[in-house]
Amino acid sequence: MDLKEAIYTRRAVRSYTDSSVDDATIRALIDAAIHAPSAVNQQPCTFCVVRDRSLLSRISREAKAYMVKTTPLGLMSHHFNEILNDANFDIFYHAPVLIVISTNADIPWAIEDASLAAENLMLAARAAGLGSCWIGFAQGWLGTPEGKAALNLPPGHKPRAPIIVGHPKTMPAPVPRKAPEIRWIDAVQT
């Protein structure tokens, strides 16, 4: 698959088969991620690969409870409140792999660096015929001392991008895109 096709067909996948993703494929996705640009070429990202189903279940439970407890009522939609309180809802959609991209918490542009790495990883997953999804529900709890300990993150690191990866049951259909708002500023002719 060429780059344009990967970009135009990548979707947030929320339905996975039980098939595992082999080590070589995971390493290839991480290799794509480390080739993303980073500010001042610091290359600050570290990667935690979680395939332990019991740990994935624990993170899902803890993350849901954390979101319910910490999200102000006015910001919590009825839909989110309903699914986060559903004991059967798995925030990782039963994907076989969670790759958490983290960075040192003290460096400038850490969020941007991790986001660029995450996009490369997700595009590489699509090109490999895999699905992926950034799981925002996991971010809050993973940033707690308990979450960092569960991932065995290096001291001073903060999880930035929890990405699930797996074999999609089906690829979601494309969604319409808004026309871009573009403001052209050309050189003034004198």
C-alpha positions as protocol buffer text, in pm:
chain_id: "A"
residue {
  index: 1
  type: MET
  ca { x: 0 y: 0 z: 0 }
}
residue {
  index: 2
  type: ASP
  ca { x: 142 y: 339 z: -88 }
}
residue {
  index: 3
  type: LEU
  ca { x: 157 y: 630 z: 155 }
}
residue {
  index: 4
  type: LYS
  ca { x: -138 y: 818 z: 8 }
}
residue {
  index: 5
  type: GLU
  ca { x: -363 y: 512 z: 35 }
}
residue {
  index: 6
  type: ALA
  ca { x: -254 y: 457 z: 397 }
}
residue {
  index: 7
  type: ILE
  ca { x: -329 y: 821 z: 482 }
}
residue {
  index: 8
  type: TYR
  ca { x: -667 y: 824 z: 309 }
}
residue {
  index: 9
  type: THR
  ca { x: -785 y: 487 z: 444 }
}
residue {
  index: 10
  type: ARG
  ca { x: -654 y: 493 z: 802 }
}
residue {
  index: 11
  type: ARG
  ca { x: -943 y: 487 z: 1049 }
}
residue {
  index: 12
  type: ALA
  ca { x: -991 y: 450 z: 1424 }
}
residue {
  index: 13
  type: VAL
  ca { x: -1061 y: 78 z: 1452 }
}
residue {
  index: 14
  type: ARG
  ca { x: -1273 y: -37 z: 1745 }
}
residue {
  index: 15
  type: SER
  ca { x: -1338 y: -401 z: 1657 }
}
residue {
  index: 16
  type: TYR
  ca { x: -1061 y: -662 z: 1647 }
}
residue {
  index: 17
  type: THR
  ca { x: -1018 y: -1032 z: 1583 }
}
residue {
  index: 18
  type: ASP
  ca { x: -847 y: -1256 z: 1839 }
}
residue {
  index: 19
  type: SER
  ca { x: -539 y: -1289 z: 1616 }
}
residue {
  index: 20
  type: SER
  ca { x: -214 y: -1182 z: 1778 }
}
residue {
  index: 21
  type: VAL
  ca { x: 37 y: -942 z: 1625 }
}
residue {
  index: 22
  type: ASP
  ca { x: 385 y: -1090 z: 1599 }
}
residue {
  index: 23
  type: ASP
  ca { x: 700 y: -934 z: 1746 }
}
residue {
  index: 24
  type: ALA
  ca { x: 851 y: -851 z: 1406 }
}
residue {
  index: 25
  type: THR
  ca { x: 542 y: -653 z: 1304 }
}
residue {
  index: 26
  type: ILE
  ca { x: 535 y: -463 z: 1634 }
}
residue {
  index: 27
  type: ARG
  ca { x: 905 y: -380 z: 1595 }
}
residue {
  index: 28
  type: ALA
  ca { x: 837 y: -258 z: 1240 }
}
residue {
  index: 29
  type: LEU
  ca { x: 561 y: -27 z: 1368 }
}
residue {
  index: 30
  type: ILE
  ca { x: 791 y: 111 z: 1636 }
}
residue {
  index: 31
  type: ASP
  ca { x: 1065 y: 154 z: 1377 }
}
residue {
  index: 32
  type: ALA
  ca { x: 826 y: 366 z: 1171 }
}
residue {
  index: 33
  type: ALA
  ca { x: 742 y: 566 z: 1484 }
}
residue {
  index: 34
  type: ILE
  ca { x: 1106 y: 645 z: 1566 }
}
residue {
  index: 35
  type: HIS
  ca { x: 1153 y: 785 z: 1217 }
}
residue {
  index: 36
  type: ALA
  ca { x: 908 y: 1066 z: 1293 }
}
residue {
  index: 37
  type: PRO
  ca { x: 1060 y: 1411 z: 1327 }
}
residue {
  index: 38
  type: SER
  ca { x: 1129 y: 1536 z: 1678 }
}
residue {
  index: 39
  type: ALA
  ca { x: 1212 y: 1880 z: 1812 }
}
residue {
  index: 40
  type: VAL
  ca { x: 1586 y: 1947 z: 1804 }
}
residue {
  index: 41
  type: ASN
  ca { x: 1622 y: 1580 z: 1701 }
}
residue {
  index: 42
  type: GLN
  ca { x: 1595 y: 1474 z: 2066 }
}
residue {
  index: 43
  type: GLN
  ca { x: 1414 y: 1150 z: 1972 }
}
residue {
  index: 44
  type: PRO
  ca { x: 1257 y: 1137 z: 2320 }
}
residue {
  index: 45
  type: CYS
  ca { x: 1003 y: 860 z: 2277 }
}
residue {
  index: 46
  type: THR
  ca { x: 1006 y: 530 z: 2458 }
}
residue {
  index: 47
  type: PHE
  ca { x: 763 y: 249 z: 2385 }
}
residue {
  index: 48
  type: CYS
  ca { x: 587 y: 10 z: 2620 }
}
residue {
  index: 49
  type: VAL
  ca { x: 423 y: -290 z: 2450 }
}
residue {
  index: 50
  type: VAL
  ca { x: 146 y: -453 z: 2652 }
}
residue {
  index: 51
  type: ARG
  ca { x: 8 y: -788 z: 2538 }
}
residue {
  index: 52
  type: ASP
  ca { x: -85 y: -927 z: 2880 }
}
residue {
  index: 53
  type: ARG
  ca { x: -466 y: -960 z: 2870 }
}
residue {
  index: 54
  type: SER
  ca { x: -500 y: -937 z: 3249 }
}
residue {
  index: 55
  type: LEU
  ca { x: -300 y: -613 z: 3257 }
}
residue {
  index: 56
  type: LEU
  ca { x: -503 y: -473 z: 2967 }
}
residue {
  index: 57
  type: SER
  ca { x: -822 y: -557 z: 3158 }
}
residue {
  index: 58
  type: ARG
  ca { x: -687 y: -396 z: 3474 }
}
residue {
  index: 59
  type: ILE
  ca { x: -588 y: -77 z: 3289 }
}
residue {
  index: 60
  type: SER
  ca { x: -933 y: -64 z: 3127 }
}
residue {
  index: 61
  type: ARG
  ca { x: -1110 y: -96 z: 3465 }
}
residue {
  index: 62
  type: GLU
  ca { x: -882 y: 154 z: 3640 }
}
residue {
  index: 63
  type: ALA
  ca { x: -895 y: 405 z: 3354 }
}
residue {
  index: 64
  type: LYS
  ca { x: -1275 y: 399 z: 3340 }
}
residue {
  index: 65
  type: ALA
  ca { x: -1305 y: 452 z: 3715 }
}
residue {
  index: 66
  type: TYR
  ca { x: -1046 y: 732 z: 3702 }
}
residue {
  index: 67
  type: MET
  ca { x: -1231 y: 914 z: 3424 }
}
residue {
  index: 68
  type: VAL
  ca { x: -1566 y: 886 z: 3603 }
}
residue {
  index: 69
  type: LYS
  ca { x: -1406 y: 1016 z: 3923 }
}
residue {
  index: 70
  type: THR
  ca { x: -1202 y: 1302 z: 3773 }
}
residue {
  index: 71
  type: THR
  ca { x: -1409 y: 1436 z: 3481 }
}
residue {
  index: 72
  type: PRO
  ca { x: -1632 y: 1727 z: 3581 }
}
residue {
  index: 73
  type: LEU
  ca { x: -1999 y: 1639 z: 3541 }
}
residue {
  index: 74
  type: GLY
  ca { x: -2059 y: 1915 z: 3290 }
}
residue {
  index: 75
  type: LEU
  ca { x: -1795 y: 1771 z: 3057 }
}
residue {
  index: 76
  type: MET
  ca { x: -1904 y: 1407 z: 3085 }
}
residue {
  index: 77
  type: SER
  ca { x: -2155 y: 1329 z: 2810 }
}
residue {
  index: 78
  type: HIS
  ca { x: -2440 y: 1091 z: 2881 }
}
residue {
  index: 79
  type: HIS
  ca { x: -2288 y: 846 z: 2632 }
}
residue {
  index: 80
  type: PHE
  ca { x: -1944 y: 852 z: 2797 }
}
residue {
  index: 81
  type: ASN
  ca { x: -2095 y: 823 z: 3143 }
}
residue {
  index: 82
  type: GLU
  ca { x: -2296 y: 521 z: 3032 }
}
residue {
  index: 83
  type: ILE
  ca { x: -2009 y: 329 z: 2871 }
}
residue {
  index: 84
  type: LEU
  ca { x: -1753 y: 418 z: 3139 }
}
residue {
  index: 85
  type: ASN
  ca { x: -1985 y: 274 z: 3404 }
}
residue {
  index: 86
  type: ASP
  ca { x: -2046 y: -42 z: 3200 }
}
residue {
  index: 87
  type: ALA
  ca { x: -1841 y: -325 z: 3354 }
}
residue {
  index: 88
  type: ASN
  ca { x: -1836 y: -506 z: 3017 }
}
residue {
  index: 89
  type: PHE
  ca { x: -1699 y: -213 z: 2815 }
}
residue {
  index: 90
  type: ASP
  ca { x: -1330 y: -261 z: 2733 }
}
residue {
  index: 91
  type: ILE
  ca { x: -1165 y: 70 z: 2647 }
}
residue {
  index: 92
  type: PHE
  ca { x: -916 y: -125 z: 2433 }
}
residue {
  index: 93
  type: TYR
  ca { x: -1192 y: -296 z: 2232 }
}
residue {
  index: 94
  type: HIS
  ca { x: -1024 y: -634 z: 2294 }
}
residue {
  index: 95
  type: ALA
  ca { x: -727 y: -542 z: 2075 }
}
residue {
  index: 96
  type: PRO
  ca { x: -435 y: -776 z: 2136 }
}
residue {
  index: 97
  type: VAL
  ca { x: -170 y: -503 z: 2167 }
}
residue {
  index: 98
  type: LEU
  ca { x: -137 y: -169 z: 2344 }
}
residue {
  index: 99
  type: ILE
  ca { x: 167 y: 40 z: 2256 }
}
residue {
  index: 100
  type: VAL
  ca { x: 214 y: 332 z: 2492 }
}
residue {
  index: 101
  type: ILE
  ca { x: 445 y: 606 z: 2366 }
}
residue {
  index: 102
  type: SER
  ca { x: 597 y: 804 z: 2650 }
}
residue {
  index: 103
  type: THR
  ca { x: 850 y: 1085 z: 2682 }
}
residue {
  index: 104
  type: ASN
  ca { x: 1043 y: 1254 z: 2955 }
}
residue {
  index: 105
  type: ALA
  ca { x: 793 y: 1488 z: 3116 }
}
residue {
  index: 106
  type: ASP
  ca { x: 1035 y: 1781 z: 3138 }
}
residue {
  index: 107
  type: ILE
  ca { x: 1135 y: 1831 z: 2775 }
}
residue {
  index: 108
  type: PRO
  ca { x: 978 y: 2096 z: 2553 }
}
residue {
  index: 109
  type: TRP
  ca { x: 756 y: 1973 z: 2267 }
}
residue {
  index: 110
  type: ALA
  ca { x: 718 y: 1626 z: 2419 }
}
residue {
  index: 111
  type: ILE
  ca { x: 349 y: 1607 z: 2328 }
}
residue {
  index: 112
  type: GLU
  ca { x: 421 y: 1706 z: 1969 }
}
residue {
  index: 113
  type: ASP
  ca { x: 708 y: 1456 z: 1940 }
}
residue {
  index: 114
  type: ALA
  ca { x: 493 y: 1171 z: 2074 }
}
residue {
  index: 115
  type: SER
  ca { x: 203 y: 1271 z: 1847 }
}
residue {
  index: 116
  type: LEU
  ca { x: 424 y: 1262 z: 1538 }
}
residue {
  index: 117
  type: ALA
  ca { x: 556 y: 920 z: 1639 }
}
residue {
  index: 118
  type: ALA
  ca { x: 201 y: 797 z: 1702 }
}
residue {
  index: 119
  type: GLU
  ca { x: 81 y: 905 z: 1358 }
}
residue {
  index: 120
  type: ASN
  ca { x: 374 y: 728 z: 1191 }
}
residue {
  index: 121
  type: LEU
  ca { x: 294 y: 415 z: 1393 }
}
residue {
  index: 122
  type: MET
  ca { x: -74 y: 424 z: 1300 }
}
residue {
  index: 123
  type: LEU
  ca { x: 0 y: 481 z: 930 }
}
residue {
  index: 124
  type: ALA
  ca { x: 249 y: 191 z: 934 }
}
residue {
  index: 125
  type: ALA
  ca { x: -17 y: -25 z: 1099 }
}
residue {
  index: 126
  type: ARG
  ca { x: -264 y: 61 z: 824 }
}
residue {
  index: 127
  type: ALA
  ca { x: -4 y: -13 z: 555 }
}
residue {
  index: 128
  type: ALA
  ca { x: 50 y: -354 z: 719 }
}
residue {
  index: 129
  type: GLY
  ca { x: -324 y: -428 z: 705 }
}
residue {
  index: 130
  type: LEU
  ca { x: -371 y: -369 z: 1078 }
}
residue {
  index: 131
  type: GLY
  ca { x: -609 y: -142 z: 1263 }
}
residue {
  index: 132
  type: SER
  ca { x: -518 y: 106 z: 1535 }
}
residue {
  index: 133
  type: CYS
  ca { x: -679 y: 363 z: 1761 }
}
residue {
  index: 134
  type: TRP
  ca { x: -545 y: 624 z: 2003 }
}
residue {
  index: 135
  type: ILE
  ca { x: -722 y: 551 z: 2334 }
}
residue {
  index: 136
  type: GLY
  ca { x: -774 y: 883 z: 2508 }
}
residue {
  index: 137
  type: PHE
  ca { x: -973 y: 712 z: 2785 }
}
residue {
  index: 138
  type: ALA
  ca { x: -648 y: 550 z: 2907 }
}
residue {
  index: 139
  type: GLN
  ca { x: -433 y: 862 z: 2925 }
}
residue {
  index: 140
  type: GLY
  ca { x: -545 y: 1002 z: 3260 }
}
residue {
  index: 141
  type: TRP
  ca { x: -498 y: 688 z: 3467 }
}
residue {
  index: 142
  type: LEU
  ca { x: -177 y: 588 z: 3288 }
}
residue {
  index: 143
  type: GLY
  ca { x: -31 y: 922 z: 3400 }
}
residue {
  index: 144
  type: THR
  ca { x: -93 y: 843 z: 3769 }
}
residue {
  index: 145
  type: PRO
  ca { x: 179 y: 685 z: 3984 }
}
residue {
  index: 146
  type: GLU
  ca { x: -15 y: 355 z: 3969 }
}
residue {
  index: 147
  type: GLY
  ca { x: -46 y: 372 z: 3591 }
}
residue {
  index: 148
  type: LYS
  ca { x: 321 y: 451 z: 3542 }
}
residue {
  index: 149
  type: ALA
  ca { x: 413 y: 163 z: 3774 }
}
residue {
  index: 150
  type: ALA
  ca { x: 188 y: -74 z: 3579 }
}
residue {
  index: 151
  type: LEU
  ca { x: 382 y: 15 z: 3264 }
}
residue {
  index: 152
  type: ASN
  ca { x: 718 y: 16 z: 3444 }
}
residue {
  index: 153
  type: LEU
  ca { x: 794 y: 356 z: 3291 }
}
residue {
  index: 154
  type: PRO
  ca { x: 1134 y: 513 z: 3350 }
}
residue {
  index: 155
  type: PRO
  ca { x: 1139 y: 779 z: 3625 }
}
residue {
  index: 156
  type: GLY
  ca { x: 1029 y: 1118 z: 3498 }
}
residue {
  index: 157
  type: HIS
  ca { x: 845 y: 976 z: 3196 }
}
residue {
  index: 158
  type: LYS
  ca { x: 486 y: 1051 z: 3112 }
}
residue {
  index: 159
  type: PRO
  ca { x: 261 y: 839 z: 2889 }
}
residue {
  index: 160
  type: ARG
  ca { x: 155 y: 1050 z: 2591 }
}
residue {
  index: 161
  type: ALA
  ca { x: -4 y: 823 z: 2330 }
}
residue {
  index: 162
  type: PRO
  ca { x: -173 y: 491 z: 2414 }
}
residue {
  index: 163
  type: ILE
  ca { x: -231 y: 320 z: 2079 }
}
residue {
  index: 164
  type: ILE
  ca { x: -408 y: -13 z: 2035 }
}
residue {
  index: 165
  type: VAL
  ca { x: -313 y: -233 z: 1740 }
}
residue {
  index: 166
  type: GLY
  ca { x: -463 y: -549 z: 1599 }
}
residue {
  index: 167
  type: HIS
  ca { x: -629 y: -723 z: 1309 }
}
residue {
  index: 168
  type: PRO
  ca { x: -957 y: -544 z: 1236 }
}
residue {
  index: 169
  type: LYS
  ca { x: -1277 y: -743 z: 1206 }
}
residue {
  index: 170
  type: THR
  ca { x: -1377 y: -486 z: 944 }
}
residue {
  index: 171
  type: MET
  ca { x: -1237 y: -152 z: 837 }
}
residue {
  index: 172
  type: PRO
  ca { x: -1467 y: 136 z: 923 }
}
residue {
  index: 173
  type: ALA
  ca { x: -1610 y: 325 z: 629 }
}
residue {
  index: 174
  type: PRO
  ca { x: -1463 y: 663 z: 544 }
}
residue {
  index: 175
  type: VAL
  ca { x: -1626 y: 964 z: 699 }
}
residue {
  index: 176
  type: PRO
  ca { x: -1680 y: 1284 z: 504 }
}
residue {
  index: 177
  type: ARG
  ca { x: -1411 y: 1543 z: 557 }
}
residue {
  index: 178
  type: LYS
  ca { x: -1480 y: 1912 z: 584 }
}
residue {
  index: 179
  type: ALA
  ca { x: -1324 y: 2132 z: 323 }
}
residue {
  index: 180
  type: PRO
  ca { x: -1007 y: 2283 z: 465 }
}
residue {
  index: 181
  type: GLU
  ca { x: -1013 y: 2646 z: 566 }
}
residue {
  index: 182
  type: ILE
  ca { x: -709 y: 2794 z: 393 }
}
residue {
  index: 183
  type: ARG
  ca { x: -578 y: 3145 z: 428 }
}
residue {
  index: 184
  type: TRP
  ca { x: -320 y: 3232 z: 167 }
}
residue {
  index: 185
  type: ILE
  ca { x: -69 y: 3501 z: 245 }
}
residue {
  index: 186
  type: ASP
  ca { x: 144 y: 3583 z: -55 }
}
residue {
  index: 187
  type: ALA
  ca { x: 428 y: 3823 z: -84 }
}
residue {
  index: 188
  type: VAL
  ca { x: 314 y: 4180 z: -145 }
}
residue {
  index: 189
  type: GLN
  ca { x: 415 y: 4306 z: -489 }
}
residue {
  index: 190
  type: THR
  ca { x: 559 y: 4657 z: -488 }
}
